[in-house]
Amino acid sequence: MPQASEELRSKMRARFDSIDIFPPLQFLKNSGWSSDRGFLSPPNCHITDAEWECVDFLCEEWDYAYNPMTK
């Protein structure tokens, strides 16, 4: 069941023309993020606003989790 705020869903629609799981996930992977069994991990300590919005969306809408530990 969707749980992200309408504001966050609107941001995803504006950025990706969709609220599907794949565009924000691909955006993060293209930025060097990893996804392991639903845990999102950043490539380094610098995280852009766009990346945070995608992480928030995936966590709130699709039950992903954020793992601040880098590999």
Backbone as a chain_set.jsonl record, in Angstrom:
{"seq": "MPQASEELRSKMRARFDSIDIFPPLQFLKNSGWSSDRGFLSPPNCHITDAEWECVDFLCEEWDYAYNPMTK", "coords": {"N": [[0.831, -1.159, 0.0], [0.674, 2.189, -0.941], [2.583, 4.725, 0.686], [4.027, 7.043, 0.625], [4.262, 10.616, 0.792], [2.02, 12.871, -0.879], [3.342, 15.043, -1.902], [5.989, 14.098, -2.222], [5.496, 12.039, -4.03], [4.639, 13.573, -6.184], [7.023, 14.895, -6.808], [8.516, 12.729, -7.782], [6.973, 12.054, -10.008], [7.372, 14.38, -11.512], [10.136, 14.281, -11.95], [10.586, 11.722, -13.11], [8.359, 11.106, -14.599], [6.642, 9.234, -13.59], [5.551, 7.048, -10.922], [6.623, 4.692, -10.457], [8.687, 1.961, -9.295], [11.114, 1.452, -10.627], [12.412, 3.697, -12.131], [13.488, 5.612, -10.07], [15.129, 3.824, -8.682], [16.918, 2.957, -10.667], [18.102, 5.414, -11.237], [19.506, 5.886, -8.841], [21.256, 3.669, -8.883], [22.716, 4.295, -11.175], [24.078, 6.416, -10.158], [25.898, 5.242, -8.565], [24.993, 3.939, -6.303], [24.204, 1.052, -4.298], [22.012, -1.758, -4.134], [20.865, -4.082, -2.024], [18.968, -6.719, -1.304], [16.822, -4.987, -0.707], [18.03, -3.006, 0.793], [19.409, 0.128, 0.576], [22.487, 1.528, -0.283], [24.824, 4.166, -0.18], [27.431, 5.365, -2.47], [29.377, 7.014, -1.423], [30.047, 9.646, 0.981], [28.891, 12.033, 0.159], [25.765, 12.982, -0.678], [23.353, 13.782, -2.975], [20.59, 16.157, -3.231], [18.633, 15.2, -4.989], [19.194, 12.464, -4.938], [18.58, 11.901, -2.241], [15.817, 12.4, -2.279], [14.956, 10.325, -3.949], [15.736, 8.101, -2.409], [14.145, 8.531, -0.102], [11.612, 8.258, -1.294], [11.678, 5.582, -2.259], [11.931, 4.233, 0.168], [9.61, 5.033, 1.586], [7.462, 4.532, -0.177], [7.936, 2.024, -1.329], [8.959, 0.332, 0.573], [11.745, 0.037, 0.914], [14.978, 0.156, 2.532], [17.322, 2.32, 4.095], [20.776, 2.139, 4.174], [23.372, 3.431, 5.773], [26.012, 2.63, 5.722], [28.89, 2.443, 3.811], [30.382, 0.537, 1.166]], "CA": [[0.0, 0.0, 0.0], [1.498, 3.394, -1.013], [2.622, 5.513, 1.903], [4.767, 8.289, 0.427], [3.404, 11.803, 0.753], [1.661, 13.305, -2.226], [4.416, 15.943, -2.33], [7.095, 13.274, -2.696], [5.033, 11.356, -5.243], [4.641, 14.596, -7.241], [8.415, 15.1, -7.205], [8.923, 11.589, -8.604], [6.291, 12.203, -11.296], [8.037, 15.458, -12.237], [11.483, 13.861, -12.325], [10.623, 10.485, -13.904], [7.079, 10.924, -15.287], [6.129, 7.969, -13.084], [5.819, 6.746, -9.518], [7.045, 3.293, -10.456], [9.898, 1.679, -8.524], [12.327, 1.297, -11.429], [13.185, 4.913, -12.454], [14.366, 6.111, -9.0], [16.124, 2.801, -8.371], [17.934, 3.031, -11.719], [18.801, 6.682, -11.025], [20.47, 5.673, -7.765], [22.291, 2.737, -9.35], [23.565, 5.054, -12.106], [24.871, 7.327, -9.332], [26.846, 4.44, -7.803], [24.374, 3.293, -5.142], [23.942, -0.381, -4.411], [20.772, -2.22, -3.535], [21.013, -5.486, -1.66], [17.787, -7.209, -0.582], [15.995, -3.881, -0.241], [18.818, -2.016, 1.528], [20.101, 1.054, -0.3], [23.752, 2.013, 0.275], [25.446, 5.165, -1.049], [28.821, 5.091, -2.834], [30.264, 7.859, -0.625], [29.351, 10.472, 1.98], [28.171, 13.145, -0.469], [24.495, 12.537, -1.245], [22.66, 14.95, -3.534], [19.168, 16.296, -2.887], [17.877, 14.293, -5.86], [19.38, 11.109, -4.417], [17.789, 11.78, -1.007], [14.397, 12.288, -2.639], [14.73, 8.964, -4.457], [15.837, 7.197, -1.262], [12.925, 8.714, 0.689], [10.497, 7.69, -2.04], [11.764, 4.121, -2.251], [11.679, 3.759, 1.538], [8.228, 5.284, 1.994], [6.476, 3.975, -1.114], [8.237, 0.656, -1.733], [9.495, -0.408, 1.725], [13.193, -0.129, 0.922], [15.625, 0.66, 3.744], [18.579, 3.034, 3.837], [21.915, 1.642, 4.935], [24.413, 4.454, 5.596], [27.349, 2.04, 5.643], [29.39, 2.282, 2.442], [31.176, -0.683, 0.944]], "C": [[0.894, 1.247, 0.0], [1.425, 4.213, 0.268], [3.386, 6.813, 1.748], [3.79, 9.451, 0.38], [3.096, 12.166, -0.698], [2.723, 14.259, -2.775], [5.592, 15.149, -2.903], [6.714, 12.515, -3.962], [5.027, 12.323, -6.428], [6.06, 14.87, -7.734], [8.906, 13.961, -8.097], [8.251, 11.653, -9.973], [6.982, 13.266, -12.142], [9.403, 15.017, -12.752], [11.466, 12.701, -13.323], [9.356, 10.228, -14.72], [6.403, 9.62, -14.856], [6.321, 7.908, -11.575], [6.153, 5.262, -9.371], [8.373, 3.155, -9.706], [11.178, 1.799, -9.358], [13.067, 2.592, -11.762], [14.033, 5.447, -11.296], [15.447, 5.1, -8.612], [17.258, 2.824, -9.397], [18.754, 4.314, -11.587], [19.873, 6.518, -9.949], [21.597, 4.738, -8.197], [23.245, 3.429, -10.317], [24.472, 6.035, -11.363], [25.827, 6.569, -8.411], [26.276, 3.766, -6.566], [24.255, 1.798, -5.386], [22.631, -0.696, -3.698], [20.911, -3.712, -3.292], [19.839, -5.885, -0.782], [16.976, -6.084, 0.038], [16.716, -2.851, 0.599], [19.608, -1.176, 0.533], [21.341, 1.586, 0.395], [24.386, 3.002, -0.691], [26.891, 4.808, -1.365], [29.812, 5.888, -1.996], [29.421, 8.717, 0.319], [28.557, 11.619, 1.374], [26.928, 12.614, -1.182], [23.736, 13.764, -1.71], [21.21, 14.995, -3.063], [18.313, 15.338, -3.714], [17.999, 12.848, -5.375], [18.56, 10.91, -3.143], [16.308, 11.634, -1.307], [14.074, 10.887, -3.143], [14.783, 7.947, -3.321], [14.572, 7.302, -0.411], [11.737, 8.056, 0.008], [10.52, 6.166, -1.999], [11.485, 3.549, -0.858], [10.208, 3.899, 1.915], [7.199, 4.569, 1.113], [6.679, 2.481, -1.363], [8.925, -0.158, -0.652], [10.974, -0.778, 1.614], [13.725, 0.406, 2.254], [16.937, 1.321, 3.328], [19.648, 2.507, 4.759], [23.063, 2.63, 4.748], [25.836, 3.904, 5.506], [27.742, 1.89, 4.188], [30.259, 1.043, 2.352], [32.603, -0.348, 0.605]], "O": [[1.781, 1.362, 0.846], [0.358, 4.378, 0.859], [3.389, 7.625, 2.673], [2.636, 9.293, -0.021], [3.833, 11.804, -1.615], [2.974, 14.279, -3.98], [6.126, 15.5, -3.956], [7.534, 12.37, -4.868], [5.371, 11.94, -7.546], [6.281, 15.055, -8.931], [9.633, 14.2, -9.061], [8.878, 11.345, -10.986], [7.161, 13.084, -13.346], [9.78, 15.351, -13.876], [12.245, 12.695, -14.277], [9.284, 9.242, -15.454], [5.692, 8.985, -15.635], [7.15, 8.626, -11.016], [5.985, 4.668, -8.306], [9.089, 4.138, -9.514], [12.216, 2.208, -8.837], [14.295, 2.591, -11.68], [15.215, 5.72, -11.508], [16.559, 5.488, -8.253], [18.428, 2.722, -9.03], [19.966, 4.3, -11.802], [21.01, 6.958, -10.125], [22.765, 4.996, -7.905], [24.45, 3.179, -10.284], [25.514, 6.437, -11.882], [26.492, 7.177, -7.573], [27.007, 3.084, -5.848], [24.212, 1.34, -6.527], [22.21, 0.013, -2.784], [21.055, -4.5, -4.226], [19.731, -5.434, 0.359], [16.497, -6.201, 1.167], [16.09, -1.907, 1.081], [20.385, -1.709, -0.26], [21.266, 2.045, 1.535], [24.481, 2.725, -1.887], [27.519, 4.045, -0.631], [30.969, 5.487, -1.865], [28.212, 8.519, 0.429], [27.636, 12.13, 2.012], [27.033, 11.885, -2.169], [23.5, 14.685, -0.928], [20.673, 14.006, -2.563], [17.374, 14.734, -3.194], [17.024, 12.098, -5.397], [17.916, 9.874, -2.976], [15.616, 10.841, -0.668], [13.032, 10.326, -2.801], [13.964, 7.03, -3.273], [13.989, 6.284, -0.038], [10.944, 7.373, 0.657], [9.498, 5.532, -1.734], [10.867, 2.492, -0.733], [9.626, 2.985, 2.498], [6.191, 4.065, 1.607], [5.713, 1.752, -1.583], [9.43, -1.244, -0.936], [11.403, -1.795, 2.16], [12.988, 1.04, 3.01], [17.569, 0.932, 2.346], [19.461, 2.434, 5.973], [23.67, 2.669, 3.678], [26.77, 4.659, 5.236], [27.013, 1.277, 3.408], [30.799, 0.57, 3.352], [33.414, -1.249, 0.386]]}, "num_chains": 1, "name": "protein.A"}
